[in-house]
Amino acid sequence: MHRCEACILLGTAILLLSTQFKCVQSLNEDGLAVTPVMGWNSWNTFGTYIDEELIKTTADLLLELGLADVGYTTLSLDDGWSSNRTEDGLLIGSKSKFPSGMKALGDYIHSKGLKFGIYSDAGPMTCAGWPGSRGYEEIDAQTFASFGVDYLKYDNCFAPADDWVIDRYTAMSRALKKTDRPIVYSLCDWGVLDPWLGWAKNISHSWRTTQDIAPNWDSILANLDSSIGLAQFAGPGGWNDADMLEIGVGNSLTHNQERAHFALWSLLKSPLLIGADLRNITTDSLNVLKAKEIIAMNQDVLGVAGELVWKQGPKEIYAAPLAGGSRGLVFLNRHCGGTNQYPTINMTVHWSEIGLPDGMEAWVRDLWRQIDLPRTYNSSFTASVELHDGAAFKVTPVSLDLKRDHKMIALLDGWRPWKGNPSFVVHNEDLAELSERNMSMELPRDEYGYLLSVSK
């Protein structure tokens, strides 16, 4: 292409991008949860069978395994920590499970440089039948603050139909603010009354959008599907919560499924809360959880959640803008299992689908392998994706200088993946794999196996 023609195309693309520009502002003014919370929660593996020794050991392991170093700093107790209320109405920890008391436990967690999370319920009882906080919001909020709590997960069990969900969650929000202690407030309301539409943003830092997750592939896909279309409602200080991570829980997921689960939750900007038993987590699962460049998408300072941008049957591409004009991508192959005939499929993303001008030269980085691909791409990128895997990439325009090109970067950062419906355009590049197999021919690939050229 002639240089002048390229300039005209680029200028046109910039003009189109400028109509999509939107500044990112925090949904809350308290400065909390500017990026999604990362940490560990007891429920997925242990349910109500938790005690002081387990929690202290987990705190130690978050440091010893290097998880705290990559961002997992909130250690949160779920249901089952409390006993019945005292005669004064105080909520206290189970003396048999936590003999040193909750304040001492919080002190131990804080001594490790971690944050202390706790659980309660917006109904009269927790889901496991222990006292809930409805009607005791102010006394419980003060109690949590006295324990040194930094994070509250607030569930939605046993509430009568005539007790309006917004009233129940707002009451605890007001009580927490009166404590003058900064406490991240996480609504576990299962998506009741569409919290993303506005009311939850005003009172909390994250809100569940899905049913409870389970350690199986179907559950992960169900929660993923329930998250589509919600990216536009999230941002710094208020996040969609697709529920906790099932990586390393029961060893029920394949390695590819764990990668897909983690890459997608990271790109969606869901809170990343480990649910595994850290005392016996496998090396493979631990490496997934510690993948720094995947985590970086979740914690990106631009704070824009990813969204589905292309779909063809079981092939899906999710994308999000990243600070500095880059794009984060996850290619998901959700083909049904049970066959080894086609363990991989080609997937292609076109620049027009991720808010980059056609013809813009860009580097592509494989985030799982942590390698830059050896050449640049200028309109599309094709990768082979294994069954149930979530291949993750970062696309970065070539030669953008933060000072010199700040206007262009601002325009690229202003792209939002929800501005149009997901594309269903057929990508001819994806057919190359079928041709290669059917004709027993080898298409040109680079040293990492990516197609070099599949254009017409």
Protein Blocks (a to p, Z undefined) as FASTA:
>chain_A
ZZklmmmmmmmmmmmmmmmgccdddfbfnopakbacddddfklmnmmmccfklmmmmmmm
mmmnommmnopabccddehiaccddfkopacddfklmmnojklmmmmmmmnopacddddd
fbfbdfkopacfehplmmmmmmmmmnopabdcddfehiafklcfklmmmmmmmmmmmnop
acdddddehopailmnommmmmmcbdcfbdcddddfklmmmmmmmmgoplmmgcehiacd
ebjafehihplacfklmmmmmmmmmmnopacddfbdfklpcfklmmmmmmmklmmmmmpm
nlpacddfbdehjbccdddddehhiacdddddfbdehiaklmbccddddfklnopaehia
cddddfklopacfbdcfkbccddddehiacddddddehiafklmmmmmmmmmmpcfklpc
cdfbdcfklmmmmmmmmnopacdddfkopafblcZZ
